[in-house]
Amino acid sequence: MSRIHSITIREAMSNEFDELGQMMIDVYSQLEDFPSMDEQPDYYKMLANIGDFTKKPDTKLLVAISPESKILGGVVYFGDMKYYGSGGTATKVINASGIRLLAVDPNTRGMGVGKALTLACIQNARDRNQSEVILHTTKAMEIAWGMYEKMGFKRSPDLDFKQEQLAVYGFRLKLDETSDRIA
């Protein structure tokens, strides 16, 4: 697969919320060893209603759009961790931004969509003069986990929590002079 060089990253429009929510449901429900809709219906309801996050202050729902205006993926960016909404201690971290619910259309995986969305979130955090970016992932999300580590995110066990029976692992990216070289 080749990389997509002409992706546009922008805030989602309200008429895209349902399509993005359905993509997220499709992506998350197909992850091996990830809870099913029957096991965690509230989680999938949250994905279906992904646009609701835009009602929170300092929160953006970002989408990756192809030159043909197709939604390739999405992510929620939090400029203030108190709105992050995870378990554990992440919502108490100050001077930090958060990334949640990254999903990429399976047909475009490996083309740089997830990385482009993550880089947009990192840039948003820099623009807000935040000191770090926080995110969570699970063992079932091994592709994303590897991408985050390659981008310089470091495991941060103090942010770990359990979502019902699912172990959720915290990561941090310190936004200092060394992280300016993320590529």
C-alpha positions in Angstrom: 0.0 0.0 0.0 1.1 3.5 -0.7 0.8 6.4 1.7 -1.9 9.0 1.1 -0.3 12.4 0.6 -3.4 14.4 -0.1 -5.4 13.7 3.1 -7.2 16.7 4.6 -7.5 16.7 8.3 -10.3 19.0 9.6 -13.1 19.2 12.2 -16.0 16.9 11.3 -19.2 18.5 10.1 -22.4 17.5 11.9 -23.7 15.7 8.8 -20.6 13.4 9.1 -21.1 12.4 12.7 -23.3 9.3 12.0 -21.0 8.0 9.2 -17.9 8.4 11.4 -19.7 6.8 14.4 -20.7 3.8 12.3 -17.1 3.5 11.0 -15.8 3.5 14.6 -18.3 0.8 15.6 -17.2 -1.3 12.6 -13.5 -0.9 13.4 -13.7 -1.5 17.2 -16.2 -4.4 16.9 -13.8 -6.2 14.6 -10.8 -6.0 16.9 -9.7 -9.4 18.2 -10.0 -9.7 22.0 -11.9 -6.4 22.3 -15.3 -6.4 24.1 -18.3 -6.9 21.8 -21.4 -4.7 21.6 -23.2 -7.2 23.9 -20.4 -7.0 26.5 -20.1 -3.2 26.6 -23.2 -1.6 25.0 -22.6 1.8 26.5 -19.2 2.0 24.9 -20.6 1.3 21.4 -23.5 3.7 22.1 -20.8 6.4 22.8 -19.1 5.5 19.4 -22.4 5.7 17.6 -22.9 9.2 19.1 -19.4 10.3 18.5 -20.6 13.8 17.6 -21.7 14.4 21.2 -18.1 15.0 22.1 -18.2 18.3 20.1 -20.5 19.7 22.8 -17.7 19.6 25.3 -15.5 22.7 25.7 -12.0 22.6 24.1 -12.9 19.3 22.3 -12.7 18.6 18.5 -13.8 15.7 16.4 -11.2 15.5 13.7 -11.7 13.6 10.4 -9.3 12.5 7.7 -10.8 13.2 4.3 -9.7 11.8 0.9 -9.5 14.0 -2.2 -12.8 12.4 -3.2 -14.4 13.6 0.1 -14.5 10.2 1.6 -14.1 9.8 5.4 -10.9 7.8 6.0 -10.8 8.0 9.8 -11.4 10.1 12.8 -10.3 10.9 16.3 -11.4 13.0 19.3 -9.0 15.7 20.5 -9.3 17.1 24.0 -7.7 20.5 24.7 -8.6 20.1 28.4 -8.2 16.7 30.1 -11.1 17.3 32.5 -13.4 16.5 29.5 -11.4 13.4 28.4 -13.9 11.1 30.1 -11.8 8.0 30.7 -11.3 6.0 33.8 -8.2 6.4 35.9 -6.3 9.6 36.7 -6.1 11.1 33.2 -8.9 13.6 33.7 -6.9 15.2 36.6 -3.8 16.0 34.5 -3.2 19.7 33.9 -1.4 21.4 31.0 -2.1 18.4 28.8 -4.2 17.5 25.8 -5.8 14.1 25.1 -6.5 11.8 22.1 -9.3 9.3 22.2 -11.1 6.9 19.9 -8.8 6.9 16.9 -10.3 4.8 14.1 -9.2 4.3 10.5 -11.2 2.8 7.7 -9.8 -0.8 7.3 -9.4 -0.2 3.5 -6.9 2.6 4.1 -4.8 1.1 6.9 -1.1 1.4 6.5 -1.4 4.5 4.4 -0.7 7.1 7.1 -4.2 8.1 8.0 -3.9 7.3 11.8 -0.5 9.0 11.9 -1.9 12.1 10.2 -4.8 12.3 12.7 -2.4 11.8 15.6 0.0 14.5 14.3 -2.9 16.9 13.9 -3.8 16.3 17.6 -0.2 16.9 18.6 -0.1 20.1 16.6 -3.3 21.2 18.4 -1.7 20.6 21.7 1.4 22.6 20.7 -0.8 25.4 19.5 -2.3 25.5 23.0 1.2 25.4 24.6 0.4 22.1 26.4 3.3 20.2 27.9 2.1 16.8 26.9 -0.4 14.6 25.0 -2.1 11.7 26.7 -3.9 8.8 25.2 -5.0 5.3 26.0 -5.0 2.1 24.1 -5.5 -1.7 24.6 -3.6 -4.8 23.7 -6.3 -5.4 21.0 -5.2 -2.2 19.3 -1.7 -3.5 18.5 -1.3 -1.5 15.3 -2.1 1.8 17.0 0.0 0.8 20.0 3.0 0.3 17.7 2.4 3.6 15.8 2.2 5.6 19.1 5.5 4.1 20.3 7.2 4.9 17.0 5.9 8.5 17.3 7.5 8.8 20.7 4.7 8.1 23.1 5.9 6.4 26.3 3.9 4.0 28.5 2.6 5.7 31.6 1.3 3.0 34.0 0.0 5.8 36.4 -2.7 6.4 33.7 -3.8 2.7 33.4 -7.3 1.7 34.3 -9.9 -1.1 33.8 -12.9 -0.5 31.6 -15.0 -3.3 33.1 -12.8 -6.3 32.4 -10.7 -4.7 29.7 -7.2 -3.4 30.7 -6.6 0.1 29.2 -3.0 1.4 29.0 -1.9 5.0 29.3 0.7 6.8 27.2 2.3 10.2 27.3 4.2 12.3 24.7 6.1 15.1 26.3 6.0 18.2 24.1 9.5 19.5 24.5 12.2 20.4 22.1 13.0 16.8 21.3 9.5 15.9 20.2 9.6 18.6 17.5 11.2 16.0 15.3 8.2 13.6 15.2 7.8 12.4 11.6 
